[in-house]
């Protein structure tokens, strides 16, 4: 399986994919790309990893997803399953590998029932498809929210170096630049405050950001809010956006379209604030408040903070 990538470095989501991989057998973790040494060091401490395959390359020329696809194609004969996290990195790489091997990937796997049987959500999460794998190596991307992370242990898995042929490496790596946003990443945030079209304007979307900042959480948005220009596309949650699983999800002015609900179904606690009592999000929320969000959101933030200080 492939170690996930977070701004060129190790990603916490890798431990979740390892947990899925152990259900299939031995796990060899491929660490490549920028800061591959850091990924290898983090990966060898994850319980269930039998060995780490460290890709050798110049720091100036780390392999791209295209290069890695060629490398994995050459290694595919030694493995029955090739896994990656279904994040931006894995969802880019695995289809490329599938094209080279002429194998259709099974994406967003949320359960492994047997070494050749898995499940994945379909119809925006309203149904689950049972998939029987018949062609190997099988290519899988796993939904990180569906698997608890494997534990970190003191025993270190061995690191084996793998050479990347210079002939397949192209381009020069210029590094990563983070956005000025200092909030937690959506994929890893414990608290997410999301806004929908009920906010009506980009200026009004500040209510979402204010509550998120009060709670130390991440900001999310529905596709409708993104399409309306209220929020940027990297904040989109749902079937065509990011799949999240925070401990606390607060939806402000969100009706609850099926595509958005598919992205938050694994949240621990769902809170809905919407003046429309018929909004579908109210039906799935653990706590539902029919109220003006511009009045309720600030008061909710103050109440939560007061409770935290009182502990």
Steps between C-alpha positions, in 0.01 A plus 500: 500500500601861447582740783268798469631849443425816696671803345788276399542348847347217705121489533309370801260330257764239417436325833134458407587343165745265674216384725307409184804335344556268796161344426648377172832365628858625499544876462798649317485878509638697204647835607572734212482861392625802687633431850476126431745434784258659748214293361709184534594582860138568593376194312736251662348589838144410397373170637436254219771627264734210421747698288543848356611539139687831475528643149842648430501827310667838492337760723482723194315236299251315722272266302164635391183293492577419136848370593364303796236339281775362276695377803196327653418342166841333506450376857139389452587139422631452854177607669138390502360833627614858448340746741499874556297741708213659307636852535626743238830309471362145483204591281745649250750212504292182505302573180832565323625160614170347389545647154847348467387158628163513320321435830204701629563619858243449774474839668388619843499153655338523844521137614704191420295186561753246367823514297297508179182676619454865593224759512471857378223762524289572194211735421649774718531266796139383493604146413808280538634290213662165576794452265661161428854542369590260220798664329831554678687701591191681625519878529318652797461845651366486854279754671711609798192590704390135492807358675643580841871589481751227574695558820849649518751253644864508610609202289633623168424329170802457270559752221588368155625740235344499154668677210298717267649492148622846406349455155145523635555810714410829339454853626648688792332521839454859619367418847168555674338825607228487764199724473474775762215304663614386845193290574517119524480296182149374422613138468648496851297759695321399820254788460353626173262790450346501153280748317242463227311721259288625789783743574411679173826693453876464537488778761245305706723190481715674761254364758627150421863605528438682829340197665772269367769728642322513838506120513843450347341315211516478122268674255297307243233573243237329289530475124216747468692754708812447292312530171338820625841648572457509878805280567802359316487154343761354736243533781236288325367202697294225345489239228690725259711661773673372811373218721540602865457337840541764772398447861269801461340630181291819503300589190388861462233580242540156341192331360659155492510382139575130465838574340609701804368248752716234331805698609409539869336166584800391710498811721473433873244769586305699241345835590261672259407869519249606237187716513321251270347221714470279189870508412616134460807561716270534803387139448852356531637743761567396859411853607269715292428870544237677290620859528666792327861384463636856528353519849550139607856436375674768711300400809586134446869582475489701821313222682748231393798713597343579839446130563861422409628766740279366777657154488 
